[in-house]
Amino acid sequence: MKRFLVAFLSIYMAIAMALPASTLAAQTVDTVQVSQATQLEVSKSLFSLTEIRDVELEVDFGKKVDLTKLEFQFGGKSLSEWKMWDAKAESYSGDPFIIVKKEPHYVGGTTKIAAELEFGLPFNTDNLSTRSIRVIYKELIGDYELALVDAANDLNASTTVKLNVYDQYLDWEAIKPSIDSIFAESNKLNDRYLEYQSPGKSVEGRDFHLVVLAKDKEAVDKYLNQTLPTALENPEELMKKIKDGTMGDYQVPVWFNNIHPDEVEGIDFQTELLKKFAMESQVKFTSTDKNGDSEEVILDMDKVLDNIIFIFNFSHNPDGRVLNTRANALGFDLNRDNAYQTQVETIQLNQEIAKWTPLTMVEGHGYVNGFLIEPATPPHNPNFEYDLLIKSMTEQAHEMGKAGIGNSNLTSYFLASEGYKDGWDDMGPSYTPIFSMLHGTLGHTVEVPTLSQDSLRAMVGTGFGATNYVLENKDELYLNQLEIFSRGIKGQDNRLVDPLLTNAAGDSIGRVRGNNENFFPDYYVLPADARNQKNVLEVYNMVTYLIRNGLTVEQTTKDIMIEATTYPKGTYVVPMKQAKRGLANAMLYKGDDVSDWEAMYDPVVVNFPALRGFDVVEVRFGDEEGFEGHTTKVSAIEVPASEVKKTATRQVLKNTNNDTIKLVNKLLAEGKQVGLVQEEKFGFRKGDFVVNTSDLLSYVEDYTFEANPLPAYNAFEIKWISEPKVAGSGSSQLTFSLKELGFKLVDEKNAEVIISDSTLPKDLSGKTFVGIGNGVLKAVKDAELLEGFDYVTTQGGHEGLVKATVNVNHQLTSGYKADELLYTTRGSWITEVPVDAEVLATVKNTDDFFVSGWWPGHEGAQGQTFAFTQQLEDSTVTLFANDLAFRAHTKYYYRMLANSIYASASEDTTPE
């Protein structure tokens, strides 16, 4: 490492030594002249929070000095002040972690002075993965002045050294310069193709860093413009060429990824791989052979790049790297959002993944008990062509594990599929590698056991192993991916998948087909007309989602009748005979009941139609004529302007979608008049909105809404409202959802309405409280707030989509139908409702009420209450056992939140 020589004034040293021992941040010092500035020679200048390292020091002051007067200083403080972290005391108050191993002494008969220090472990461990340490260790990282001083005689020898968590760790701001440096050095050494892209920005505006490494630009262009389009449209052509040896040179993408940036190795291993793959002619690593003996493996990088295109996505979450958090800046775990795609980061990056359709993906994570590599445990998502994935994923994972331990001091690894019975499943598709499997990708999450130098080395090793496996098996692996695409295009429901899909007892249950021969329908129809669709806005959003994720969507070119229903020209259809039909089906089908499993990693219900709230029709033609010849492909969505009849003075906005709520909040914020319909009349419902036509006209291009002229006779009972004062407490996802709807949040003291998914407000007097989920239900019961109230929880995190009956005569359920599907991840239901409360929603009292999800014990919810509201003396309490704002995906239930807020908003002056 390049050394930087800086000297100190003795007066500065005195001040620095006087700093409190708890002040451990690196000291920044100006370069100044002293009377005896001397270079301190060190055997190493890079020290680690996770490795003990000795350093030999030498200095020559040019004369004999009193060795007993010399003192070592680090960052301007004596070594004794650099103490280990004491977890119990929550302070740096342990023994010093920098010690003198050999005191200063003269070398031979010279004036040269030698000494030796040991830089130990500030946290008394080489594993910093413990959460209490993970949130603070970064404060120690930085450049420090290491000095040997005799302050009384103005003697000072110093140099700058670095203290890092491990050698390769880079702050986010240092990653792009590191990439630039690699590019520059590589360009001097070879003619490999390197391309930097920023495919998007984070919530706080930071660029993503994505790097493509290939043999040359022609290889990239050929893959993106020829190979991949052919693979997705006519995979049989490529399969034939590979089998008969006429395919010629072709490359496949290998993608390295990170999404949890506080699992730091997941970013830094990519920098190391990029450096080696871009700059070195041969990359050597250690693995083990079939006999378990160590063997050296050599990657000839020219040969590798003849076969592979590398994509490095250094992190989905730049803000998390800066903030040292797992979540993004809005508090969302992005590794639970790849399917939902509610966050800007996952929206942008998944479009890029769809564009490349990698053959394999390795995503770096930590920290679990052991060195874990996927594939995962059952239950498996039935939308995978699992038989074409599992063999290769298992083999590749073992090669990754062997290279991981061969490249580090870790001694073992295990595959989740082999080490666990359940609880590490791939049923839920929201994790990046698992979501990538819906693209036909061999997707691997890699979990290192420690935050340490060794784990970094192990993760680099997994990259070596993954690459070598693709190199040695490219044709077979690509044939499997092409076969996945071929099954999709043919509409084939291959029974080879079935034996791999098991229940908790280990019995093969296959894809759940019901009375159908084929698990996959021929089409999904997404009506976009008001007669057949309850929420056109979400249809537009869904079509945009599907196209963004590389799927084909079409529109009908004429009216078509299906089972006595006429769908007009322009109806959206998703043909399921397409290469990535599994991805489309995973988002649109109802889901499966996996409640028999003892453990699941995370929620499994995706079901966009139910949770986003739009109508979809599953169509199976069999041998009948379908949509062929009567559709055209959709490349982008053009949302039509909303229609308003300008001749009417006022309009009624039907409470049908979230854009309507956003528009109402926009108008209220501007001081415009907004009224709430208070009665069912003339086809309008309680909770619809009345607004002035003139106020609406400027927003017809910005919001999707349904407006109808207010009857001239104006026979409605209307409550005119002011902008509501809302407080949100609890999860970041709840706060996000409220802000997404356009509500301006205030503190509880000044709020009219308090929404929470965790606790009770401090003061309910004169306010409305809306509580969501079992945490609030428990708080209400413990506080004995409502007489005659009780509830049951099987377990927080139990998840289910259930059939329910909604009280449509209440303003809080405006815009909903009597028969709805409601969703929960709370595992709760209400067993006793106060006598004078009004029930808002009840689970259906039928044996088939449970639609999908993982909810052991859900049988007890049959016929039970999900939501009610009660008026107290000077406050209102509304409780929902189900979820209204789960991870911003359950957008269909947002309007229950909004209705609760508007119903409690202050009344405004009635306009003339």
N, C-alpha and C positions, 0 to 999 in steps of 0.2 A: 504494500500500500504506500502511496505517495505520502511523504512526511511533510508536515507544516511546522515551521520553527517560529515560535512566538516567545517573547520575553516579557517579564513582568517588572513593574516598579515594586520595590519593597513595601511602599506605602499601600499599594493595591493589595499586596499579599496580606498585609496586616488586617485590612478591612475584610477581605474575603474570609480570613480565618475566624473572624468574629461573627460570621453568619451563623444562624441557628443550625444545629445538627439535622433538623428535619427538612431543611431546604436542600433538596437533592437534585434540582434541575441543573442542567449543564450551565456553566458560567460562560458568558460571552465577554471577551477581553480584547481591548484595543492593543495593537502592537506599539510598544514604546521602547525607548532607549534606556538601558540601565548601565551602571558603571561596569558590571561584570556579567554580561550576557553570554552564555555558553550553551552550545548544543548538547542536549541529552540524547545519547544514542540508545535505542531500544531494539531488542531482538524481535519484537512484534508490536504492532500499534492497533490491533483490533482485538477487543475483548468481548466476552459474551456473558449474558445473563444466565445462560443455560449450560455453560461448560467452564470448568476450572482451568485456568491458564496461568502458567508461569511466564514471567518476562525478565530477561537479563538486561541490566542497564549499565552504561559506561559514560563517564564524563571526565574531562581533563580541564581543571581550572588553571593549569600552567604553573601551579605552585602547590606546595603542601598546605593543607588546611586542617583545622581541628575537626576530625570526623565526628566527634561527639556533638558538635554544634549543627550538623546537617540534619535536615528534616525533609521527609517525603511529603509532598502535597498532591492532591488530586482535585481538580476543579476548584483550586484556591483554598482547600481545607485540608487539615491534617488527616492522615489515613484513619486515625482512631475515630473520627467523626462519621466515617462511612460505615454505618451499622446495618446489620441484617434486619429484615422485616420481621416484626413480632406479630403474628396473626392475632393472638389474644389481646395484646395491647393496641393493635391496629396502628402501629407506629414503627418507625425505623429505630428500634431501641435494643436490638440484640447485640451480639458480638460483632466486631468489625469484620467485613468480608474481604478487605484488602490488607494483607499482612506482609511483613518483611521476612523473607525466608533466609536471606543472607544479608547481613548488615553491610553498610558501605566499608570497603577495604581497598587498600592500595594494591595495584597489580605489579608484582615484582618490585623493582627499585624505582619505578616511575612515579609520576604524579597523577597517573590515570587511576580513577576510582571506579570500582565495580560493585554491583549489588544485585540482589534478585528479589522480586516481589511475586506474590501469588494473588491473582484476582479470583476470588471465590464466587460463591453463589449468593447474591443479595437476598434471595428469598429462601435460601437454605434448601433448594431443590432445583433439579435440572428440568422440571416439568412445571411450566407456568400456566397450565390449562385451567387450574382452579379458578372459578369465576371471580373470587375476591382478589386474586392476583392479576387476572387478565385485564381488569379494569384500571389497574394502576401502574403496571410495569413500564408502560411507554414513557412515564415521566422520568425514567432513568436513562432512556436512550438519548444519545447525543455525543458531540465532540467535547472533550475535556482536556485541560492542560495537566499533564503529568510533569511534576517538577521536583528537583532536589535543590533545596535552598539553605543558605546561611544568611538569614535576614540581618543579623547584627553586622555582618561584613559585606553586605550588598552583593552576595554571591547567589547566582540563579542559573540553573541549567534546566531547560524545559523542552517539551515537544507536545504536539497535539496527538491524542489518541482517541479512538472511538469506542464507545460502549454500546453494544447492540444486543437485541434479544437473541439473535444468532447471526452469523456472518452475512447472510444473503437478504436479510430483512430490509425492505425499502418502504419509506413513507410514500403515500400516494403521489405527492409532488415530485418524488424522485424517480418514479417509474418511467414516465415519458422520457426524461433525459437518459435513463438507462437504455431504453429502447433505441433512442437516437444514437447512442454510443455504439451499441451492437450493430446497428445498420452501418455506421461509418467504418467500423473495424472489419465487418464482413465484406464490404465493398472493396476494401484493400486486398482481401485474401482470395476472393472468388467471385463468380458471377451469378450467385444464387439470387433468386427473385424474392425481395422483401417489400411488403406493402403495409403501410400503416393506415388504419381507418378509425374514424370515430363514428360508429353507427348510431350514436345517440348521446343524450345527456341525462344526468341524474336529476333528482328533484331539486337539488341545490345548484344545478347548472354545471356540474363537472363532466368533462368528456369521458366516455368510455374509451378504453384503449384496446383495439383489436389489431392483431398482426397476422398477416398471411405470409407463410414461408413456402416457397415452391421451387421447383427446378428452374422455371422461367415463366414469363407472363403468358406465353402460349399455352402452357399446361393449365393455368388457371382459366384462361378463356375457353379452352377446349372443354374442360369439365363443366363450367357453368353454362356454356352456350350450346354444347353438343351432347356430351355424355349424360348429364343429368336430365335435360329435357327428354332425351330418348328413353332413359330409364323410367321416367314417370309416364310416358305415353306409349312406348312400345318396348317394354323390358325383354320380351321374348327375342327381339332382334339382338340385343347385347348378350343375352344368355347363350344364344346359338354361336355367336362369334367367339365368346370365351371358351366354349366347349370344343369348337373345331379349330381353335388356335389362330383365328383371323382377326382378333380384337386389336392386335397391335399394342403400342404403348398407351397406357391410360393410368391416371392417378385417381386415388380416392382420398377424401378428407378425413383427417384425424383432428378432433377438436379437444383442446384443453380449456378448462373452465373453472371459475370461482364464483360463488354467490354469497357466502358468509365470510366477509372480509376480516372479521375478528378471529377466524380460524386461519391464521395468517399464512401458514405454509401453502394454502391453496392458491395464493397469488405468487409467492416468491419461487415456488417450484417451476412456474412457467418461465420466469425470467432466466432461470438456470438452464432450462431445456432450450429456450430460444437461443441463448448464448452458445451452447454447445452445438446445436443442430445447424445454426447459421454459420458458425465460424470454423468448426473443426472438420477435418477430412474423415477422421475416424472417431467414433465415440465408443469407449470401452466401459463395460460394466460387468458386474459379477452376478451370476444366477446359479441355479443348481440344476444338474441333469436329472434324468429319470431315476437314477440310483441315489439321488440325494446328495451327490458330491458337488462341490463348488466347481464352476466352470466360468471361464472368461468368455464373454460374448462381445463381438466387435460389430458395430453398426457402420458399414461403409456408407457415408452420408450421400455420396453421389448416387449410389444404388437406391438408398432410401427415398431420395427425392425423385428418382425415376418412377416411383410407385405411389408416393404419398404427398399430399398437400397438407400442411399443418396450419391450423387456425388456433391462435392464442387469444382468448378473451380473458384479460387479466382480472376483471371482476364485473359482475352484473351491478355491483353496488359500490361505486366510488365513495359516496358519502359515508358509508359504513367504515371504510378503511380510515378515513380522516377522523371520524368520531369514535373509532374503535368499538363498533357495535355490530351485532349480528343483523339487526334490522336496518332498513333504509331510514332516511331522515324523517319519514312520516310514521315510523314505528311498525312497519310491515316486514314480516319475514318473507323475503322474496322467493325463498325456496318452497313456499306454500302458495305461490301466486302464478306459477308458470301456466297452469291450466286456466285459472280465473282471469289473469292478465288485467288486473285493476290498476296496477302501478306502472308508471311511465317506463321504468327500467325493464320490466318483463315484457311490456308491449314491444319495445324497440329491439331487444335482444332476440326474442323468439321469432321475429320477422327475419332476423339474420340467420338463425338456425334453420328455419324453413328454406331460406335461399340456398344454403349450402347442403342441407340434408347429409350430415356427416355419416361416415360408416361407423365410427366409434367416437365416444365422448368420455373423457376422464375429468371428473370434477373433484377438486380437493376440499376436504372437510376435516374436522376434528371436533370433539375429542371423546372417544369411547374407550371402554375397557378392552383393550386389544387393538390390533391393527386389522381393521375390517375393510373388506372389499365386496361390492355387490357383483353378482346378482342377489336378489332379495328372496325373502321367504314367501310362502303363500299367505293369503290368497292372491292370485295374480289377476291383473286386469284382463278380462276376456277379449278386449279389443286388440291385444297384442297377437301377432302370429308367433306364439311363444315357442313352438317347436323349432322355428327357424332362428331363434335368438338364444335360447338357453344353453345349448351345447357350446356355441362359440363364446358366449359371455363367460361361462364357467372356465373354459380353457384359457381365455385371455386373462381372467382374474387371477388364476393361479400363476401365470407367467408374470403378471404385475406384482403379485405378492412375493414371489421368489426373487425378483429383481429388487424389490423394496428392501427385503432383509439383507440381500447381498450387497446393497449399496450403503448399509447403515449398521449400527450395532443392535437394532431390533432383532429379536431372535425367532419370532414367529408371526404368522398372519392367519386369518381365517376368512372364509366366505360367509356372508350372512346366511345364504341359502343352506349352508352345511353346518353352521354353528348354532343357529337358532331354529326353534320350531315355528315360531310366529313372532309378531311384533316388529318385524323389519320388512314389511310387505311392499309389494309394488302394485297394490290395488288402486290406491290414490295416485293420479297422474300429475300432481302439482310440483313434484321435485324435478329439477332440470334433467338429470340423466334418464329418469323414468319417463318424463314427458317426451324426451328425444326418442325413446323406444317406439313411440307411435309414428315416428318418421322412418322406422326400420333401422334405427341406430343401436349399436351395442353400447348401452349407457351404463357407466359405472360411477357410483359414489365411492370415494376412497376416504375412510376415516382413520387418521393417525391417532395413536393413543396419548400423545403428549405434545405440548407446545414446547418444542425443543429443537436443537440442532440436529439431533438424530432423526426426528420425525421429518424434518425438511429433507434430509438425505434420502429417507425411505420414500417420500413422495416423489422426489426426482426419479428414484429407481422405478416407481410404477410407470412413469412416462416412458422410460427405456423399454420396460417389459411390454407395455401396450403397443409401442411402435414396432418392436421386433416381431410380435405376434401377427400384426397386420402385414408386415413385410413378408413373412414366411407363409401366410395363408390368404393372400389377397384375393386370388381368384375364387376360392371357396366362399370366403366371406361376402364378396360382392355378389356372387351367384345367389346366396341366401337373401341378401337385401333385394335383389331383383325379383326373386321368387315372391317376396312379401308384396312387392308392387304388382306382380302378375296376378296373384290371388285377388288383390283389390280390383284390378281392372276387369277380371273375369267374373267378379261377384262370387267367388268361390269361398264357401264356408268349410274349410278343410278339417276333417275329423281328427287329424293328427294332433291338433291342439287339445282336444278333449281330455286325454289321459293326464295332462299336466295341470288341469284345473281341478283342484280338490276341495272338499269341505274340511272342517276341523277334525273329523274322524279319520281323514286320510283317504276317503273314498273319492274316486274320480267322478265329478258331476258334469264336467264339460261346460260348454256355453249354455246358458239357460235360454232355451228357444221357445218354451211354451208349446203352442200348437203349430209353430212355424217350422218349416224344414230348414230355413236359412236364418241364422242369428241376425244377419244384417238385412235391413229392408232394401228395396230397390231404389227408393227415393225418400228424402224428407222434403215435405212441402212446407214452405214458410209463407203463408198468405200475407199480403201487404195491403189488403183492402179492409175498410172498416167493417164490412159485413162479416168477414171470416176471421178477423184478427182483433184481439183485444188490446194489443200494444204494438203498433206499427214501429214506434221508435226503437224498441228492442230488436225487432227484425232487422232494421238497418244496422244496428250495432252488431248483431250476430253475423250478418253477411260480411260486414267489414272484418270481423274477427276471423272468419273462415278463410277469406281471401288472403289476409295478412299471414296466416299460418300455412299457406301453400296449398290450399284446397280449392277445388273447382266448384263454383256456384253458377247456376244458370237462371235465366228468366224465360217464362213462356212467351211465345210469340202470338198466341191466340187463346181464347177462352177454352178451358178444358174441364170436363165434368168427371169427377171421381166419386163413385158411390153416392150419386144423387146431389152432390155439391158441385156447383160451378165455381171454378177458380178463374178469375179474369186474366186477360193478357197482362203480363208484367209480374205474375206471381213468381216468387223465388223458389227454386228447387235445388236440392243438393243431390246430385246423382251419386249413388253409392258404389257404382262400378268405376272407381277411380283408385289410383295407386295408394293413396293415404286414407282410404275409407275408414280405417280403424281410428284415426284421430278424429274425424268428423263424428263417428258414432259415439266415441267416448264422451264427447261434449253434449250430444243430443239425445242419447238414450236415457231411459229412466234410472238406470243403475241396478245394482244387485243387493240382495239381502245377505250380508256376511256376518250376521249377529251370532252365529254359532262359534266364532273364533274367540279365544280367550283374550287375545291382545291384538291391537292394531296400532300402527305407527301414527296415523293421523286420519282425519275425516276422508271419506271416499266418495261422497255424493258430489257430482259436478252438475249434471242435469241443467243446462242453461235454460231450456224452456220453462222449467218450474221455478228456478231460483232467480231468473231475470224476468220471468213473467210474460211469456208470449206463447201463442198457439202454434203448434207444429203438428203436422199430420204425417204419420208413418205410412208409406204406400208400398204395397207389394202387388205387382201386376201378374206375376207368374208368366204364363205364356201369352197374356193379353198385350195389346199394343200399349206402350208407355208414352213417355214424352219425346221419344226419339223423333227428330225432324221438326219438333215444335218448340225448340228452345234455342237461346243464344247465350254464349258465355258472358259472364259479368266480370269485368276487369277492375271496376271501382264503383263505389256507391255515390250516387248523386241524390241527396235527400231533398225531396221537393219542398218548396215553401209551404207553410201552413196557410190554409184558406180562411179568409175572414170576409163576411158580407158587410161591406162598408156602409150600407144604407141604414143599418141599425145603430142606435146611440150606444147601446151596451151589448156585451157578449157574455155568454155563459161558457166558461172553460170547464170541460168535463175532467174530473179527477181520474185520469186514466194512465198517466205515466209520470216519470220523474222530471222530465223537461217542464211539465206544467207546474210542478212545485218550484223548480228553479226560476221559472218566469214570474210566478206569483211573488217570490221573495225579491226578485229584481225590481218589480213594480213597487212593492212595499218599501224597499230601501230608497226608492226615488220619491217616496211620498205620494205615490199614486193611490187612487181609491180601489180597494179590493173588498168584496163582500163574500160571505159564506152563505150558501143556500141552506135553509133551515128545515126544508120539508120536501117530500117527494111530490113532484108535480110536473106535468107537461113533458115527461120523459127525462127530467133532471132529478138528481138525487141529493140528499143531504151531503154536504161537504164539497159539492161543486162550487166553482168560483164565479163571481160576477165582476167584470172589469169594464172600463170604458173602451169603446172601439178605437178611439183616437190614441189611447195609450198602447194598444196592442199592435197597431199597424207597423211600427218600426222594428218589430221582433219576429216577423213571419219567416225571415230567412235564418234566424238564429236558434229558434226553438221549434220542436215538433209538438203541436198541440191540436186539440179538437175544439173548435169554437162554434157556437150556435147563437143566433141573435136572441137576445132576451125578449120574451113576448111583450108586445106593445102594451098589453094591459098590466104588465108589471105586478102580477098577482102573487109574487113570491114573498115569503118571509125571509128577509136577508139580515144577517149580522155583519156590519161593516167593521173591519178590524184594523188595528195598527200593526206595525212591524213587531213580531213577537220577540220577547227577551228570553233567550234560551241559554241554559247552562248544561254542559255535557261533562260527565265524570266517569272515570273507569278506563276502558281500553282505548288505545289510540285508534283502533278501527272504528269505534263508535264516533269519536270526534271527527275522524275523516269523513264518515258518512254524512254527519250533520252539516259539515262545511261543504261537502260535495253537493248537497241539496240547496246550498245558498243561505243557510241560517247563519246569522252573526251571533257568536257565542259571547256571553258575559259571565261574570262570576255568580256563584249561587245566591249571594246576598241580594243582587240586583235582578235576579231572574224571576220570570213569571212561571216558567216551566223548567224543571230539572229532569234530565234524562241520565240514567245510569245503568251500567251492566255489572256493577260491583257492590255498591254500598248505598245506604240511606243518606239523604241530605241532613245537614246539621239542624236545619230549621224548616219545617213543612208549612208553617203558618202562612196562610194566604197564597199558597203556591200549588201548582200541579206537579205531581211526581210520577214519572214513567219509569218503571223498573223492568229490567230484562234479565232473565236467566236465574239459575239456582243460587248464585251469590246474593242477589237481591231478595229472592224468596226466603232464604235463610235469615237475612237481616230483618225482614219484616216480621217473620215469626218470632225470632229471638226478642225483638223489641215489643212484641205483643201489640203491634200497631193496629191490626185489624182483627176484631173479634170474630171467631168462627172461621178463620183462615187456616189451611194446612196444605202441605204439599209432600211429594215424594221425589227423591232423586236416586236413580240407580248408580250413576257415576258421572261426574263432570267429564265431558268429552265424548260420552255416548251420543251417537249421531243418528238421525233418522229423518226421512221425508215421509210424511204421513198424510192420509186423507183426513180432511177436517170439515166441519160445518161452521160457517161464519154467520154471525148475526148481522145481516145486511141492513137492518133498520136503524143502525146506530151510526152517528157521524164519524166515530173513530174508525169505522170499517168502510168508509166511503170509497167507492171505486173497486170493491171486491165483490165476488160472487158468493152465493150460498155454499157452493161446493168448491173447495180450494185444496191445494196441497200446501202444507206448512212444513217448515224445516227447523230443526234444532240440533245443536251440538251440546246441549245442556243436560240431557238425560233426565229431565224433570217434567212433572205434570202436577196440576193442582187438584187435590182431593176434596177440599172443603172450601166453599165460597161463602163469604159473609151474606147474611140474609138479604140485605138491601142492595147488594151489588148487582151489576148488569154483566152477564156473561157475553164476551165478544167472540170467542172461538172455542170449539170443542172437538176433540179427536173423534172420528167416526166410531160408532159402536157396531162395527162389523169386523168379522174375522180377517178380512183382507185390507184392514186400514193401513198396515205398514207397507210402504212402497219399496224403499231401499235404504241402505246404510248399515252401520254397525252399532246396534243397540241391544246388547244382552238384557233381557228382562223387560223389553218394550211391551210385552203382552199386557202388563198392568196399566198401560196408558189408554187402553181401549175404552172409549166412551168418557174419558176424563176431560177436565177443563184445561185449556191452554192459556186463556187470557180473560181478564175481567176488569171492570172499572168500578170504583166506589167513590161516592161523594161523602166526605166527612164534613164536620161543622164549617170549617173555613179552608178546606183544601180538598184536592182530588187525588186519589191514588189509582194508577192503572198498572197492572202487572201482566207481563208476558212470560210464560215459561219457555216459549220458543225464541228463536233468534230473529232479530230484525236487521242486524247490520254485521253479520259474520264475514270478516275479512273483505268487506265491501263487495262481496259477490252476491249476497242475498238482496239484490236491488229491488226485487218485486215487493218486498215487505217494507221498504223505505217509507211508503206512503202511510203506513200505520203510525210510524213515528211522526210524520208531518201532520197527519190528521189530529193526533194527540196534542201537538203544539198549537195548531191553529184554533182548536176548540177552546183553548185556554188563553188565547191572545186577548189583549185589552180591546174593548169595543171603541170604535172610532165614531166620529160624527156622521150621521146619516146624510148623504148628499141630497141635494135638491133634485 
